[in-house]
Amino acid sequence: MSSLRIHFLTQGVQEQGTYFRFHNLAVGLTNLGQDVTVFGCDWNPASKEREEIRDGVQYHIVPVFQGTSLFGSACHPLTAIRRCFVDYPPCDVAHLFQPFPSAALPWYWNLPKKTKLLFYDWDDLWIGGLVKSQPKLFREYWLRFVVNYLEQQLPQRALHVTTCSHFLAKKASKRNASQVSVIHNGLWPFVIPDQQAARESLGLDSQALYVGFMGRTCAELSWCFEALENNLHRHSSLRLALCGPPDNCLDSVPKNVLKRMDFLGTLPPLKTRNFAAALDLGLLPLEDNSFNQSRFPIKYAEYMAASTPVLCSDIGECANLSDGMPWVIKAGKTKKQWLDAFENAIHLMLIGQLSTVDINTVVENFSWNLISKKLLEIYWATITNIK
């Protein structure tokens, strides 16, 4: 089987959020011998158009236009137009990630002349999901208008839609997608560091019982603070470690709770492995809403990659995947159920009855290599069907 030339079109190349989805898929496909280029945007208007190699993957990056305070970075119309004039080589697959015009316009305007397949990847519900509050600024109105249009239209414009969840797969089908496949987020197996060594590398307490949360999505982070506060008097060694959320997430945390917390700020990707390995229990609280139904948090697999059990709300794609993995502690669908499950999980941990992680099962289910192989098979099957 010959290699495919694949273009990924993304709105940004910052190491956050969906970056970890498209970048790891690009690495996996490259490891399988495919020719992958990521075409993305740098949110710094003073930067230069350039080529980069990241983990063996070719990146072509253009800067955003001035005026992001008016239009935002992802929806700037002049950036979208600039990207239409990039010299995209012919390819077999043009795969768009996320419903933003800076990548969607060249994908729809330029690439049909140069590719066999137009794919679209949808990994979050934006309008009616992440974006629910009433807009106040022009850029908020603009984002809501443009992204709503693209979320409605892109599924039917693509030959094939990939999603991270069955929730989004059903929505794509309702929006007239002709073909839909679910591609989960995953992990790269690594040599798991000793827990004490991992804690030492991050300056954490070697004797504490650590629960931890990592990630930038902090809508339910207050659940973790409340869980810690409820159990301060029960467990003198219990501590909460955090990495990823912004500093202001701690503004309303009571002082007695702050004393039992370790906030590490933003860690580079490789250090998050040490963070996960340093924990006794990973925390994944999810409110039952459309946004959480739509997404598949990358930290779900990343906790387990470090052989760390996970306390996870029984919501969305996580709920669909947790059966058969007893080290994923199902924590119900409400905040109260999650808090009760937290208390029970700490008790099980202290008496030695918390299930250990079977890393082989985790790798079989969530390896980026296997996920990338599945995506490559979808590309080839789609090409074969249109010949």
C-alpha positions in Angstrom: 0.0 0.0 0.0 1.5 3.3 -1.1 1.7 6.3 1.3 -0.8 9.1 1.2 -0.1 12.8 1.1 -2.3 14.3 3.9 -2.9 17.9 4.8 -4.3 18.8 8.2 -5.8 22.3 8.3 -6.1 23.8 11.8 -6.9 27.3 13.2 -4.0 27.4 15.7 -0.8 25.6 16.6 -0.6 26.5 20.3 0.0 23.5 22.5 -3.5 23.4 24.1 -6.9 21.8 23.5 -7.4 20.3 20.0 -3.7 20.6 19.3 -3.1 17.4 21.2 -5.6 15.7 19.0 -4.4 16.7 15.5 -0.7 16.7 16.5 -0.7 13.2 17.9 -2.7 11.9 14.9 -0.2 13.6 12.6 2.7 11.9 14.5 0.9 8.6 14.4 0.2 8.8 10.6 3.8 9.9 10.0 5.1 6.9 12.0 2.9 4.7 9.6 4.9 6.1 6.7 2.4 8.8 5.5 3.3 12.2 4.3 1.6 14.7 6.6 1.8 18.5 6.7 -0.1 20.6 9.3 -1.2 24.0 8.0 -1.9 26.2 10.9 -1.9 29.8 12.3 0.3 31.5 14.9 -1.7 33.9 17.0 1.2 36.4 17.2 0.7 39.0 14.4 4.3 40.0 14.6 5.6 36.5 13.7 6.6 35.4 10.2 5.3 32.8 7.8 7.5 29.7 8.4 8.1 26.0 8.2 8.7 24.0 11.4 9.3 20.3 12.2 7.5 19.1 15.4 8.1 15.6 16.5 8.9 14.6 12.9 5.8 16.4 11.5 6.0 19.2 8.9 4.2 22.4 10.0 3.4 25.4 7.7 2.5 28.3 9.9 1.2 31.8 9.0 0.7 34.7 11.5 -2.7 36.1 12.4 -3.6 39.6 11.1 -3.7 42.6 13.4 -7.2 43.3 14.8 -7.7 40.2 17.0 -9.3 42.4 19.6 -12.2 43.0 17.1 -12.5 39.6 15.4 -10.7 37.2 17.7 -7.8 35.0 16.6 -9.7 31.9 15.2 -12.4 33.9 13.3 -10.4 36.8 11.8 -11.6 37.2 8.2 -8.3 38.6 6.9 -6.4 35.7 8.3 -8.8 33.3 6.5 -8.2 35.2 3.2 -4.4 35.2 3.7 -4.5 31.5 4.2 -6.3 31.0 0.9 -3.2 32.3 -0.8 -0.9 29.7 0.7 0.6 27.4 -1.9 -1.0 24.1 -0.9 0.6 21.2 -2.8 -1.8 18.5 -4.3 -2.8 15.9 -1.7 -4.9 12.8 -1.2 -6.6 14.0 1.9 -7.4 17.5 3.2 -8.6 17.1 6.8 -10.0 20.2 8.6 -10.0 20.4 12.4 -12.6 22.5 14.2 -15.3 24.9 12.8 -13.2 28.1 12.4 -13.0 30.2 9.3 -9.2 30.7 9.4 -8.8 27.0 8.4 -12.3 26.3 6.9 -12.2 28.9 4.2 -9.0 27.6 2.5 -10.2 24.0 3.1 -13.4 24.7 1.2 -12.1 27.2 -1.4 -8.6 26.0 -2.3 -8.3 22.3 -1.4 -11.2 20.8 -3.5 -9.1 21.6 -6.6 -6.1 19.8 -5.2 -7.3 16.8 -3.2 -9.3 13.6 -3.6 -10.9 13.7 -0.1 -12.3 16.5 2.1 -12.5 15.3 5.7 -13.8 17.3 8.7 -13.0 16.6 12.3 -15.4 17.8 15.0 -14.2 17.3 18.6 -16.3 19.9 20.6 -19.8 21.3 20.4 -19.3 25.1 20.4 -22.6 26.7 19.8 -25.0 25.4 22.4 -22.1 23.6 24.1 -19.0 25.5 25.1 -20.6 28.9 24.0 -23.8 29.4 25.9 -23.6 32.9 27.5 -25.1 35.9 25.7 -22.4 37.8 23.7 -21.4 41.3 24.8 -18.5 42.3 22.5 -18.6 42.4 18.7 -16.0 39.6 18.5 -18.3 37.4 20.6 -21.2 38.1 18.3 -19.0 37.4 15.3 -17.7 34.1 16.7 -21.2 33.0 17.5 -22.5 33.9 14.0 -19.6 32.4 12.0 -19.0 29.2 14.1 -22.8 28.5 14.2 -22.9 28.6 10.4 -19.8 26.4 10.1 -21.0 23.8 12.6 -24.2 23.5 10.7 -22.7 23.4 7.2 -19.3 21.6 7.5 -20.7 18.1 8.1 -22.5 18.1 4.8 -19.7 19.8 2.9 -17.2 17.0 3.9 -17.0 13.7 2.2 -16.3 12.1 5.5 -16.7 13.4 9.1 -14.6 12.2 12.0 -15.7 13.0 15.6 -14.3 12.2 19.1 -17.7 11.1 20.4 -20.9 9.2 19.4 -22.8 12.3 20.5 -21.2 14.4 17.8 -21.4 11.5 15.3 -25.2 11.6 15.7 -25.3 15.3 15.3 -23.2 15.2 12.2 -25.5 12.6 10.7 -28.5 14.8 11.5 -26.7 17.6 9.7 -26.5 15.5 6.5 -23.0 14.1 6.8 -22.7 11.3 4.2 -20.1 9.3 6.2 -19.1 9.5 9.9 -16.5 7.7 12.0 -15.7 8.1 15.7 -12.0 8.5 16.3 -11.1 8.8 20.0 -8.3 10.6 21.7 -5.5 8.5 23.0 -2.1 8.2 24.6 1.5 7.4 23.8 2.9 4.5 26.0 5.9 5.6 28.0 8.1 4.3 30.8 6.1 5.2 33.9 8.3 7.0 36.4 8.4 5.9 40.0 5.8 7.8 42.0 8.3 9.2 44.5 10.7 10.3 41.7 7.8 12.0 39.9 6.8 13.9 43.0 10.4 14.9 43.7 10.7 16.3 40.1 7.6 18.5 40.7 8.3 19.5 44.3 5.4 17.6 45.7 5.1 16.1 49.2 6.5 12.6 49.1 4.2 11.4 52.0 0.9 12.9 51.0 -2.2 11.1 49.6 -2.5 13.0 46.3 -5.6 13.5 44.2 -5.1 15.7 41.1 -6.6 17.6 38.2 -4.9 18.6 35.0 -6.3 20.6 32.1 -7.5 24.0 31.0 -11.2 23.3 31.1 -12.0 24.3 34.7 -15.9 24.7 34.7 -16.2 21.9 37.3 -12.9 22.6 39.1 -14.9 23.9 42.1 -16.1 20.3 42.6 -12.5 19.3 43.3 -12.1 22.1 45.8 -15.3 21.2 47.6 -14.3 17.5 47.6 -11.0 18.4 49.3 -12.7 20.7 51.8 -15.3 18.0 52.7 -12.5 15.6 53.5 -9.9 17.7 55.2 -10.9 16.6 58.7 -11.0 12.9 57.6 -7.6 12.5 56.1 -4.7 14.6 57.4 -2.4 13.6 54.5 -4.9 14.4 51.7 -3.7 17.0 49.1 -4.9 18.3 45.8 -2.4 18.9 42.9 -3.4 21.1 40.0 -1.8 21.9 36.6 -3.2 23.6 33.6 -6.0 26.0 34.8 -5.5 29.7 35.0 -4.2 31.3 38.2 -7.6 33.1 38.9 -9.3 29.8 39.3 -8.0 29.9 42.9 -9.4 33.3 43.8 -12.4 32.0 45.7 -10.8 29.0 47.3 -10.9 29.1 51.2 -7.5 29.5 52.9 -7.8 26.3 54.8 -8.3 24.5 51.4 -5.4 26.4 49.7 -3.0 25.1 52.4 -3.7 21.6 51.2 -3.2 22.3 47.5 -0.2 22.3 45.2 -0.8 24.6 42.1 1.9 23.9 39.4 0.6 26.3 36.7 1.1 25.2 33.1 3.4 22.3 32.6 5.0 21.2 29.2 3.5 18.0 27.8 6.3 15.8 28.9 6.1 17.0 32.5 2.4 16.2 32.6 3.4 12.6 32.5 5.3 13.1 35.8 2.3 14.9 37.1 -0.1 12.0 36.4 2.4 9.5 37.7 2.7 11.5 41.0 -1.0 11.1 41.8 -2.9 8.4 43.7 -6.1 9.3 41.9 -6.9 11.4 38.8 -10.0 13.6 38.9 -12.3 14.2 36.0 -15.6 15.9 37.1 -18.1 16.5 34.3 -21.4 18.3 34.5 -24.2 16.7 32.5 -24.4 19.2 29.6 -24.1 19.3 25.8 -20.5 20.4 25.9 -19.4 17.5 28.1 -21.6 15.0 26.1 -19.8 16.1 23.0 -16.2 15.9 24.0 -13.7 13.3 25.0 -11.2 14.8 27.4 -7.6 13.8 26.6 -6.7 13.6 30.3 -9.1 10.6 30.6 -6.5 8.4 28.9 -3.4 10.4 30.1 -4.1 9.6 33.7 -4.3 5.9 32.9 -1.2 6.1 30.7 0.7 6.8 34.0 -1.1 3.8 35.7 -3.2 6.2 37.8 -6.9 5.3 38.6 -9.5 7.9 37.6 -12.6 9.2 39.3 -14.8 10.2 36.3 -18.4 11.4 36.0 -20.6 9.0 34.1 -21.1 11.4 31.3 -20.7 11.4 27.5 -18.0 9.3 25.7 -16.2 8.6 29.0 -19.3 6.8 30.2 -19.4 4.7 27.0 -15.8 3.6 27.5 -15.4 2.9 31.2 -17.2 -0.5 31.3 -14.6 -3.2 31.7 -12.0 -0.9 33.3 -12.6 -1.1 37.1 -9.8 1.4 37.8 -12.1 4.0 36.3 -14.4 4.9 39.2 -17.8 5.9 37.8 -19.0 8.9 39.7 -22.6 9.4 38.6 -24.1 12.2 36.7 -24.5 15.0 39.3 -22.2 17.0 41.5 -23.5 15.3 44.7 -22.9 11.9 43.2 -19.4 12.9 42.2 -18.6 14.2 45.7 -20.0 11.0 47.3 -17.9 8.9 44.9 -14.8 10.9 45.8 -15.2 10.2 49.5 -15.7 6.5 48.7 -12.7 6.3 46.4 -10.5 7.8 49.1 -11.7 5.2 51.6 -11.1 2.3 49.1 -7.6 3.7 48.4 -6.7 3.8 52.1 -7.8 0.2 52.7 -6.0 -1.0 49.6 -9.1 -2.0 47.6 -8.9 0.5 44.7 -8.3 -1.4 41.5 -4.9 -1.1 39.9 -4.6 0.0 36.2 -4.0 -2.7 33.7 -1.7 -0.7 31.4 -1.9 -3.3 28.6 -5.6 -3.0 28.4 -5.3 0.8 28.4 -2.8 0.7 25.5 -4.9 -1.7 23.5 -7.8 0.7 23.8 -6.2 4.1 23.5 -2.8 3.9 21.8 -2.3 6.8 19.3 -0.6 4.3 17.1 -3.7 2.1 16.8 -6.0 5.2 16.6 -3.9 6.6 13.7 -4.0 3.2 12.0 -7.8 3.2 12.2 -7.9 6.7 10.7 -5.5 5.6 7.9 -7.8 2.6 7.1 -10.8 5.1 6.9 -8.8 7.2 4.4 -8.1 4.2 2.2 -11.6 2.8 2.4 -13.0 6.2 1.4 -10.6 6.5 -1.5 -11.4 3.0 -2.7 -15.2 3.8 -2.6 -14.9 6.9 -4.8 -12.8 5.2 -7.5 
